[in-house]
Amino acid sequence: MPRHDIVNPGGDSQYTPPWIFEALNIEFDLDVCAPPGGIPWIPAKNHYSEEDDGLTSEWYGRVWMNPPYSGIKPWINKFMQHKNGIALVLMAKSKWLENVWDSAPALLVPDVQIKFIKENGSDKSIYMPVVLVAYGKESIQALKDSNLGRVR
């Protein structure tokens, strides 16, 4: 189900580390894939949890999206239609990534491997590289100013 996490076979959730948001230095109106209660270090005014079903709820303003990677395609499609925000997605050989790559005005592959934060607070490396995708003038500028990597 929709969660702001990466769900592994063991079922534990992993979240985007705070330093990503420090580097982006931007506030979001909505985190569309948050756990219940949100994540304190994500600078979003509001959030949708699994109970809110962010995939079917209306999105507004600048969104942050780290979708469930086990069912990413509908999330990506909605993000591309919304066209305002930043998403953190897996770098994978897939049609959906090709569509994002071709249509997004800004993409950034981080220069360093991202260690996600587990629910218990420990960090753990993900086995696949990720890409940050931006739509909207302020989101694109945040990627460019972040020093996280080269923006295409």
C-alpha positions as CSV (number, residue, x, y, z in Angstrom):
1,M,0.0,0.0,0.0
2,P,1.1,3.6,-0.4
3,R,3.8,4.5,2.0
4,H,6.7,7.0,2.0
5,D,9.2,4.2,2.2
6,I,11.0,1.4,0.6
7,V,9.5,-1.8,1.8
8,N,11.8,-4.8,1.9
9,P,10.7,-8.5,2.2
10,G,11.1,-8.1,6.0
11,G,8.5,-5.4,6.0
12,D,10.5,-2.6,7.6
13,S,10.3,0.9,6.2
14,Q,13.1,3.1,5.2
15,Y,13.0,6.9,4.8
16,T,14.9,9.6,2.9
17,P,17.7,10.9,5.1
18,P,17.5,14.5,6.5
19,W,20.6,15.7,4.7
20,I,18.8,15.4,1.3
21,F,16.3,18.0,2.5
22,E,19.0,20.2,4.0
23,A,20.7,20.2,0.6
24,L,17.5,20.9,-1.3
25,N,16.6,23.8,1.0
26,I,13.0,23.9,-0.1
27,E,9.6,23.5,1.6
28,F,6.9,21.3,0.2
29,D,3.2,21.8,0.5
30,L,2.5,18.0,0.6
31,D,4.4,14.8,1.2
32,V,2.2,12.4,-0.8
33,C,3.6,9.1,0.6
34,A,4.2,9.7,4.3
35,P,3.9,7.2,7.2
36,P,1.2,8.0,9.8
37,G,2.2,11.3,11.6
38,G,4.7,12.1,8.8
39,I,8.4,12.3,9.2
40,P,9.7,15.2,11.3
41,W,12.7,16.1,9.1
42,I,10.7,16.3,5.9
43,P,9.9,20.0,5.3
44,A,6.3,19.4,4.2
45,K,3.3,21.4,5.5
46,N,0.9,18.5,5.0
47,H,1.2,14.8,4.3
48,Y,-0.9,11.9,3.1
49,S,-0.4,8.6,4.9
50,E,-1.5,5.1,3.8
51,E,-4.9,5.8,5.4
52,D,-5.4,8.9,3.2
53,D,-4.3,7.0,0.1
54,G,-2.1,9.6,-1.5
55,L,-2.4,7.9,-4.9
56,T,-6.2,8.6,-5.1
57,S,-6.3,11.8,-3.1
58,E,-6.0,15.2,-4.8
59,W,-2.4,16.6,-4.9
60,Y,-1.8,20.3,-4.5
61,G,1.1,22.7,-4.5
62,R,4.7,21.5,-4.5
63,V,4.9,17.8,-3.6
64,W,7.6,15.6,-2.2
65,M,7.4,12.0,-3.3
66,N,9.4,8.9,-2.3
67,P,6.8,6.3,-3.5
68,P,6.5,2.7,-2.6
69,Y,9.0,1.1,-5.0
70,S,7.1,-2.2,-5.3
71,G,4.2,-0.3,-7.1
72,I,5.9,2.8,-8.4
73,K,4.3,3.2,-11.9
74,P,1.0,4.8,-10.9
75,W,2.8,7.1,-8.5
76,I,5.2,8.2,-11.3
77,N,2.3,8.8,-13.7
78,K,0.5,11.0,-11.2
79,F,3.7,12.9,-10.4
80,M,4.3,13.6,-14.1
81,Q,0.8,14.8,-14.5
82,H,1.0,17.0,-11.4
83,K,4.2,18.7,-12.7
84,N,5.2,20.5,-9.4
85,G,7.6,19.0,-6.9
86,I,10.5,16.6,-6.4
87,A,10.5,12.8,-6.4
88,L,13.1,10.3,-5.3
89,V,12.8,7.2,-7.4
90,L,14.9,4.1,-8.3
91,M,17.2,4.2,-11.2
92,A,15.9,1.1,-13.0
93,K,15.6,-0.3,-16.5
94,S,11.9,0.3,-17.0
95,K,9.5,2.1,-19.3
96,W,8.3,4.4,-16.6
97,L,11.8,5.6,-15.9
98,E,12.4,6.1,-19.6
99,N,9.2,8.2,-19.7
100,V,10.4,10.3,-16.7
101,W,13.8,10.7,-18.3
102,D,12.3,12.0,-21.5
103,S,9.7,14.3,-20.0
104,A,11.2,15.7,-16.7
105,P,12.7,19.2,-17.0
106,A,15.4,18.3,-14.4
107,L,16.9,15.1,-13.2
108,L,19.8,14.5,-10.7
109,V,21.7,11.3,-10.0
110,P,23.3,11.9,-6.5
111,D,27.1,11.9,-6.4
112,V,27.0,9.7,-3.3
113,Q,25.1,6.6,-2.3
114,I,22.0,7.4,-0.2
115,K,21.7,5.5,3.1
116,F,18.1,5.4,4.0
117,I,16.8,5.7,7.5
118,K,15.0,2.7,8.9
119,E,12.0,3.0,11.2
120,N,14.2,2.2,14.2
121,G,16.5,5.1,13.3
122,S,19.5,3.2,11.9
123,D,20.7,3.7,8.4
124,K,21.1,1.2,5.7
125,S,22.2,1.4,2.1
126,I,19.8,0.6,-0.7
127,Y,21.2,-1.7,-3.4
128,M,20.0,0.3,-6.4
129,P,21.0,3.9,-7.4
130,V,18.3,6.6,-7.2
131,V,17.4,9.7,-9.2
132,L,15.8,12.9,-8.1
133,V,13.2,14.2,-10.5
134,A,11.9,17.8,-10.5
135,Y,9.0,19.7,-12.1
136,G,8.3,23.3,-11.5
137,K,10.6,26.3,-11.5
138,E,11.4,26.4,-7.7
139,S,11.9,22.6,-7.6
140,I,14.2,22.6,-10.5
141,Q,16.2,25.5,-9.0
142,A,16.4,23.6,-5.7
143,L,18.0,20.6,-7.5
144,K,20.5,22.9,-9.3
145,D,21.4,24.6,-6.0
146,S,21.7,21.4,-3.9
147,N,25.2,20.3,-4.8
148,L,23.9,16.7,-4.7
149,G,25.1,16.0,-8.2
150,R,24.9,17.2,-11.8
151,V,21.5,18.3,-13.0
152,R,20.4,17.3,-16.4
